Amino acid sequence: MLVCAIISTMSLETGTRAGQEASRTTLIVLGKNIGEDGWTGDKVRRTEDHLSPPSKISVEATGVALLEGLANDAIFTITNTAGRRPLSEEEGRLSGDQEGVGKPLPPEAVLMHRYFEKLFPDLTDRVRVQTNSWDTNTDAKETRKLIKRKVIGGPNDRLVLMTDGFHLPRAWHLFRRAGLRPYVFVSERVLALRYPERAREFEASELYKKEARKEEIVYAIQRLPFAADIISRITKRSRTK
């Protein structure tokens, strides 16, 4: 059973032996824009920064992880999760995104990067985006491709999967199914290292409780053979139309 806890003793191991390259720790940060409490594509388009509370928590935790020395760099991963319909004038007004009116929203990973840049402008050179995946199952497969292409995951490197606690058991299962064995960080517990009250409020929210109940069901379904790939095909149609 996966224990969803931050590996609090984990620190950067930058010391090296002669002839050995320095190790790097890279965070693979998953968003969670679409979900419970009416977090549909329509709500995302009307919301400031176009990010749900879970996605914002993971972005904020990324900054804390980098500041605390828990990672060297990070990759936000996933494509547009709110559909391809252009932003209307009303949605632009409600979200404060006048520049986006008439255009589809960027990939969620790009939106997470923008939010990160607002909060941690001095750290933006340490975060990147991966925008080819459209759900957690394909997040894992695209991460495997990055490793195969040697974009990340050198011989001495450490890969850390980070997402919200309710999402992590299923995400970890799908990454393992893709042949990966990442360390894991719970976003809200990393965030609590510097912002404990915000982390507590998030964990106590009704949204968090509803997502936790839903994730238990989805996790059970995706453990069945081929279920994750079938769900991915359905999800891709809904998020790319």
Stockholm file with secondary structure:
# STOCKHOLM 1.0

chainA/1-241         MLVCAIISTMSLETGTRAGQEASRTTLIVLGKNIGEDGWTGDKVRRTEDHLSPPSKISVEATGVALLEGLANDAIFTITNTAGRRPLSEEEGRLSGDQEGVGKPLPPEAVLMHRYFEKLFPDLTDRVRVQTNSWDTNTDAKETRKLIKRKVIGGPNDRLVLMTDGFHLPRAWHLFRRAGLRPYVFVSERVLALRYPERAREFEASELYKKEARKEEIVYAIQRLPFAADIISRITKRSRTK
#=GR chainA/1-241 SS CCCCCCCTTCCCCCCCCTTCCCCCEEEEEECCCSBTTTBCHHHHHHSGGGCCHHHHHHHHHHHHHHHTTSCSEEEEECCCSSCSCCBCHHHHHHHTCGGGBTSCCCCHHHHHHHHHHHHCGGGGGGEEEECSCCSHHHHHHHHHHHHHTTSSCCTTCEEEEEECTTTHHHHHHHHHHTTCCCEEEEHHHHHTTTCHHHHHHHHHSHHHHHHHHHHHHHHHHHTSTTHHHHHHHHHHHHHHC
#=GC SS_cons         CCCCCCCTTCCCCCCCCTTCCCCCEEEEEECCCSBTTTBCHHHHHHSGGGCCHHHHHHHHHHHHHHHTTSCSEEEEECCCSSCSCCBCHHHHHHHTCGGGBTSCCCCHHHHHHHHHHHHCGGGGGGEEEECSCCSHHHHHHHHHHHHHTTSSCCTTCEEEEEECTTTHHHHHHHHHHTTCCCEEEEHHHHHTTTCHHHHHHHHHSHHHHHHHHHHHHHHHHHTSTTHHHHHHHHHHHHHHC
//
